[in-house]
Amino acid sequence: MWMDKLSGGVLRLLTPIGPRYVQLSFWQRVYTLWIFRHFHSLPQQVLSRRQQEFLQRLCADPSLITWSRDHLATDMPVIGTIEQRLPVASESDRVASRKSTERGTTAIDRWLDSHQQP
């Protein structure tokens, strides 16, 4: 199973608009296998800053992301799943979130905004 994932696995992103799949290079698959060495699925919030930056760089490149599993060339194994859950926030958290959103957004947020279906 590890060899299948290493030779051609993809990363699944669970987004509010449905699952998306990221095709990875060999070294990206190695790193992703390391991230998911003990888990099949992880919430984005538990990833380290370095791992979140890695994920943001992947999402910044739209050529790597496919809309659904149907668009993949073959039935590639899923290395792991990133759950992008929205945390339940208090009013003070919402105000702080609005202020940080005004200053800038992450690559993941920009990608989600640009790919939301009407």
C-alpha positions as CSV (number, residue, x, y, z in Angstrom):
1,M,0.0,0.0,0.0
2,W,2.8,2.4,0.8
3,M,4.5,1.8,-2.5
4,D,1.2,2.5,-4.4
5,K,0.8,5.8,-2.6
6,L,4.5,6.7,-3.1
7,S,4.4,5.9,-6.8
8,G,1.2,7.8,-7.6
9,G,-0.8,8.9,-4.7
10,V,-2.9,12.1,-4.4
11,L,-3.8,14.4,-1.5
12,R,-7.5,14.9,-0.8
13,L,-8.8,18.3,0.4
14,L,-12.2,18.3,2.0
15,T,-13.6,21.8,1.2
16,P,-17.0,23.3,1.8
17,I,-17.7,22.9,-2.0
18,G,-16.7,19.2,-2.0
19,P,-13.6,17.1,-2.1
20,R,-10.7,18.2,-4.3
21,Y,-7.6,16.2,-5.2
22,V,-4.0,17.4,-5.5
23,Q,-1.5,15.7,-7.8
24,L,1.9,15.6,-6.2
25,S,5.5,15.3,-7.3
26,F,7.6,12.4,-6.0
27,W,9.2,14.5,-3.2
28,Q,5.8,16.0,-2.3
29,R,4.4,12.5,-2.0
30,V,7.2,11.5,0.3
31,Y,6.6,14.5,2.6
32,T,2.8,13.9,2.5
33,L,3.3,10.3,3.4
34,W,5.4,11.4,6.4
35,I,2.6,13.8,7.5
36,F,0.0,11.0,7.3
37,R,2.2,8.2,8.6
38,H,-0.2,7.6,11.6
39,F,-3.5,9.0,10.3
40,H,-5.7,8.8,7.2
41,S,-7.3,12.1,7.8
42,L,-6.2,15.3,9.7
43,P,-7.9,18.6,10.3
44,Q,-5.9,21.5,9.0
45,Q,-5.6,23.1,12.4
46,V,-3.4,20.3,13.8
47,L,-0.7,20.7,11.1
48,S,2.5,22.5,12.0
49,R,3.2,25.9,10.5
50,R,5.6,24.3,8.0
51,Q,3.0,21.7,7.0
52,Q,0.4,24.4,6.6
53,E,2.7,26.5,4.4
54,F,3.4,23.4,2.3
55,L,-0.3,22.9,1.8
56,Q,-0.8,26.6,1.0
57,R,2.0,26.4,-1.7
58,L,0.2,23.4,-3.2
59,C,-3.2,25.2,-3.3
60,A,-1.5,28.3,-4.8
61,D,-0.8,26.3,-8.0
62,P,-4.2,25.7,-9.7
63,S,-2.7,23.3,-12.2
64,L,-2.2,20.7,-9.4
65,I,-5.8,20.6,-8.2
66,T,-8.6,18.7,-9.9
67,W,-12.2,19.2,-9.2
68,S,-13.1,15.6,-8.4
69,R,-11.8,12.1,-8.6
70,D,-13.5,11.6,-12.0
71,H,-11.0,14.1,-13.5
72,L,-8.0,12.1,-12.4
73,A,-6.3,10.1,-15.2
74,T,-6.4,6.9,-13.2
75,D,-7.8,5.6,-9.9
76,M,-4.9,6.9,-7.8
77,P,-4.6,6.0,-4.1
78,V,-5.3,8.7,-1.6
79,I,-2.3,9.4,0.6
80,G,-4.3,11.4,3.1
81,T,-7.2,13.8,3.6
82,I,-7.0,17.3,4.9
83,E,-10.3,18.4,6.6
84,Q,-10.9,22.1,6.3
85,R,-13.4,22.5,9.0
86,L,-14.6,26.0,10.1
87,P,-14.0,26.4,13.8
88,V,-16.9,27.6,16.0
89,A,-15.9,31.1,16.9
90,S,-17.0,33.5,19.7
91,E,-17.9,37.1,18.8
92,S,-14.4,38.4,19.8
93,D,-12.9,35.7,17.5
94,R,-15.1,36.8,14.7
95,V,-14.0,40.4,15.0
96,A,-10.3,39.3,15.1
97,S,-10.9,37.1,12.1
98,R,-12.5,40.0,10.1
99,K,-9.5,42.2,10.9
100,S,-7.0,39.5,9.8
101,T,-9.1,38.9,6.6
102,E,-8.9,42.6,5.8
103,R,-5.1,42.4,6.0
104,G,-4.8,39.4,3.8
105,T,-5.8,35.9,3.1
106,T,-4.0,32.6,2.7
107,A,-3.6,30.8,-0.6
108,I,-6.2,28.2,0.5
109,D,-8.8,30.9,1.2
110,R,-8.1,32.6,-2.1
111,W,-8.4,29.3,-3.9
112,L,-11.7,28.4,-2.2
113,D,-13.1,31.9,-3.0
114,S,-12.2,31.6,-6.6
115,H,-13.6,28.1,-7.1
116,Q,-16.9,28.4,-5.2
117,Q,-19.8,27.5,-7.4
118,P,-22.8,29.9,-7.5
